[in-house]
Amino acid sequence: MPIPKPRPRTVLLTGFDPFGGERLNPSWLAVEALHGETIAGRRIVAIQLPTSFTRGPRALRAAIRRHAPELIVCVGQAGGRAQISLERIAINVDDARIADNDGAQPVDRSIARGGPAAYFSTLPIKAMFAALREAGIPVEISQTAGTFVCNRVFYALMRALAEDAHLHAGTRGGFVHIPYLPGQATGHPGAPSLSLDIVVAGLRIMIETALQTRKDRRIAAGATH
């Protein structure tokens, strides 16, 4: 009998469904465009998370168990930002300005009572930043993922990788925010936007860079405010 070829290792990408009255969410469109591709020998799996404080993290944890990915990049929409934002920190608080898609609107509530105040991304965000800059794609290192569902999912991701390290040995993960698409921005006068093609190209660069970088670069990309 022929020896079966081993399945390629997996990269898990997540995006969200529309929220806040929008008809689409660019985070899902961007990761969906990469579903099924192979990047640096890894198979890309994209899943959509509900914009829900409870169901979003639950769906993420289920996907991690199912796919046992080597790398996890969660992507969310940040209307008003002009660049791809590589998030550094997930904080232990929910403080929702608007309700999620289940109608929940927690205010000043800990995500995990007694849990760490924050988790840091384990993606090589400085190397990714440099690679995107070199490709001419607008990018920044962001010090806050907000306090809405994106931050909740980011915190849940890093907590899962930290607390279940024996199950996810070597798995790295983090969060990326992207701007509105041009079609969305027309409904928000003055809001910046970025085309889907640029975002998808940026994700490919980020994934390849993360897979090829074990020790992050030490370059200045911090904030002054």
C-alpha positions as CSV (number, residue, x, y, z in Angstrom):
1,M,0.0,0.0,0.0
2,P,1.3,3.5,-0.7
3,I,2.3,5.5,2.3
4,P,-0.2,8.4,2.7
5,K,1.3,11.8,2.5
6,P,1.2,13.7,5.8
7,R,-1.3,16.6,6.0
8,P,0.3,20.0,6.0
9,R,0.4,21.9,9.2
10,T,-2.3,24.4,9.7
11,V,-2.6,28.2,10.1
12,L,-6.0,29.3,11.6
13,L,-7.4,32.6,10.6
14,T,-10.5,34.1,12.1
15,G,-12.8,37.0,11.1
16,F,-16.1,38.3,12.4
17,D,-19.6,38.6,11.1
18,P,-21.0,42.2,10.5
19,F,-21.9,44.2,13.6
20,G,-22.9,47.7,14.5
21,G,-25.3,48.1,11.6
22,E,-22.8,47.3,8.9
23,R,-23.8,44.9,6.1
24,L,-20.3,43.3,5.9
25,N,-17.2,42.8,7.9
26,P,-13.9,43.2,6.0
27,S,-12.1,40.9,8.5
28,W,-14.2,37.9,7.4
29,L,-13.9,38.8,3.7
30,A,-10.1,39.0,4.0
31,V,-9.5,35.7,5.8
32,E,-12.1,34.0,3.7
33,A,-10.1,34.9,0.6
34,L,-7.2,32.9,2.0
35,H,-9.1,29.8,3.0
36,G,-7.7,26.7,1.4
37,E,-4.4,28.3,0.3
38,T,-1.0,27.0,1.2
39,I,1.5,29.5,2.5
40,A,5.0,28.4,3.4
41,G,3.9,24.8,3.3
42,R,1.0,25.4,5.7
43,R,-2.7,25.0,5.0
44,I,-4.8,28.0,5.7
45,V,-8.1,27.5,7.5
46,A,-10.5,30.4,7.9
47,I,-13.5,30.5,10.2
48,Q,-16.0,33.2,11.0
49,L,-16.6,34.1,14.6
50,P,-19.8,35.7,15.9
51,T,-19.5,39.2,17.2
52,S,-20.5,38.1,20.6
53,F,-18.8,38.3,24.0
54,T,-19.8,34.7,24.8
55,R,-20.1,32.9,21.5
56,G,-17.0,34.4,19.8
57,P,-14.4,33.0,22.3
58,R,-16.3,29.7,22.4
59,A,-16.2,29.3,18.6
60,L,-12.5,30.2,18.7
61,R,-11.6,27.6,21.3
62,A,-13.6,24.9,19.4
63,A,-11.7,25.8,16.2
64,I,-8.3,25.5,18.0
65,R,-9.3,22.1,19.4
66,R,-10.5,20.9,15.9
67,H,-7.6,22.1,13.8
68,A,-4.6,22.1,16.3
69,P,-3.0,25.0,14.3
70,E,0.6,26.0,14.4
71,L,-0.2,29.7,14.1
72,I,-3.4,31.6,14.9
73,V,-4.2,35.1,13.6
74,C,-7.5,36.7,14.6
75,V,-8.6,39.6,12.5
76,G,-11.1,42.3,13.3
77,Q,-12.6,45.5,11.9
78,A,-11.5,48.8,13.5
79,G,-13.4,51.5,11.7
80,G,-11.6,54.8,11.9
81,R,-8.1,53.4,11.8
82,A,-6.1,54.1,8.6
83,Q,-3.6,51.3,8.7
84,I,-3.3,47.6,9.5
85,S,-2.9,47.5,13.2
86,L,-0.7,44.7,14.7
87,E,-2.0,44.4,18.3
88,R,0.5,44.0,21.1
89,I,-1.7,43.6,24.2
90,A,-5.1,42.0,25.2
91,I,-6.4,43.4,28.5
92,N,-8.7,41.8,31.1
93,V,-11.7,44.1,30.7
94,D,-15.0,44.3,28.8
95,D,-16.3,47.9,28.4
96,A,-18.7,48.0,25.4
97,R,-19.8,51.3,23.9
98,I,-22.4,49.4,21.8
99,A,-24.1,46.0,22.2
100,D,-22.8,42.9,20.6
101,N,-24.8,40.9,18.2
102,D,-26.6,39.1,21.1
103,G,-27.6,42.4,22.7
104,A,-25.0,42.1,25.4
105,Q,-23.2,45.3,26.6
106,P,-20.9,44.6,29.5
107,V,-19.4,47.7,31.2
108,D,-16.3,47.7,33.4
109,R,-16.3,43.9,33.7
110,S,-13.4,41.6,34.0
111,I,-13.0,39.0,31.4
112,A,-11.4,36.5,33.8
113,R,-11.8,37.2,37.5
114,G,-8.4,36.7,39.0
115,G,-6.8,36.3,35.6
116,P,-3.8,38.3,34.4
117,A,-4.4,42.0,33.8
118,A,-3.1,41.5,30.2
119,Y,-1.6,39.0,27.8
120,F,0.9,39.9,25.0
121,S,0.8,38.7,21.5
122,T,3.2,35.9,20.7
123,L,3.4,36.8,17.0
124,P,6.6,38.4,15.8
125,I,4.9,41.8,15.4
126,K,8.0,43.8,14.8
127,A,9.2,41.5,12.0
128,M,5.7,41.6,10.5
129,F,5.6,45.4,10.8
130,A,9.0,45.6,8.9
131,A,7.9,43.2,6.2
132,L,4.6,45.1,5.6
133,R,6.4,48.4,5.5
134,E,8.9,47.0,3.0
135,A,6.0,46.0,0.8
136,G,4.5,49.5,0.9
137,I,1.5,48.4,3.0
138,P,0.4,50.9,5.7
139,V,0.9,49.4,9.1
140,E,1.3,50.3,12.8
141,I,2.0,48.6,16.1
142,S,-1.1,49.1,18.2
143,Q,-1.0,49.2,22.0
144,T,-4.8,48.6,22.4
145,A,-7.2,46.2,20.9
146,G,-10.1,48.2,22.5
147,T,-12.5,46.8,25.0
148,F,-15.1,45.3,22.7
149,V,-15.4,41.7,21.3
150,C,-12.1,41.9,19.5
151,N,-10.2,42.4,22.7
152,R,-12.3,39.6,24.4
153,V,-11.4,37.2,21.6
154,F,-7.7,38.2,21.7
155,Y,-7.6,37.7,25.5
156,A,-9.4,34.3,25.2
157,L,-6.9,33.3,22.5
158,M,-3.8,34.1,24.5
159,R,-5.3,32.7,27.7
160,A,-6.0,29.4,26.0
161,L,-2.5,29.2,24.6
162,A,-1.0,30.1,28.0
163,E,-3.1,27.9,30.2
164,D,-3.2,24.8,27.9
165,A,0.4,25.1,26.8
166,H,0.8,21.3,27.0
167,L,-1.9,21.0,24.3
168,H,-0.6,23.8,22.1
169,A,3.2,23.4,22.4
170,G,4.8,25.9,20.1
171,T,1.6,27.4,18.9
172,R,1.7,31.2,18.5
173,G,-1.1,33.7,18.1
174,G,-2.2,37.2,18.1
175,F,-4.7,39.8,16.8
176,V,-4.8,42.2,13.8
177,H,-7.2,45.1,13.2
178,I,-8.0,46.3,9.7
179,P,-9.7,49.5,8.5
180,Y,-13.0,49.8,6.7
181,L,-13.2,48.9,3.1
182,P,-13.7,51.8,0.7
183,G,-17.4,50.9,0.1
184,Q,-18.0,51.0,3.9
185,A,-16.1,54.3,4.3
186,T,-18.6,56.1,2.1
187,G,-21.1,55.7,4.9
188,H,-18.7,57.2,7.4
189,P,-17.7,60.6,6.0
190,G,-14.0,61.3,6.6
191,A,-13.2,57.7,7.7
192,P,-10.1,56.1,6.1
193,S,-10.2,52.8,4.3
194,L,-8.0,50.1,2.8
195,S,-8.9,47.9,-0.2
196,L,-9.5,44.2,0.3
197,D,-6.7,43.3,-2.1
198,I,-4.2,45.2,0.0
199,V,-5.5,43.7,3.2
200,V,-5.3,40.1,1.8
201,A,-1.8,40.7,0.4
202,G,-0.8,42.0,3.9
203,L,-2.2,38.9,5.6
204,R,-0.1,36.7,3.3
205,I,3.0,38.7,4.2
206,M,2.2,38.5,7.9
207,I,1.6,34.8,7.8
208,E,4.7,34.0,5.9
209,T,6.8,36.3,8.1
210,A,5.4,34.8,11.3
211,L,6.1,31.3,10.1
212,Q,9.7,32.1,9.2
213,T,10.5,34.2,12.2
214,R,11.3,32.5,15.6
215,K,13.0,35.5,17.3
216,D,11.3,38.9,16.7
217,R,13.2,41.9,15.5
218,R,14.1,44.7,17.9
219,I,13.1,47.9,16.1
220,A,11.3,51.1,17.2
221,A,7.6,51.1,16.4
222,G,6.1,52.3,19.7
223,A,3.6,55.1,20.4
224,T,4.2,58.6,21.8
225,H,0.6,59.0,23.0
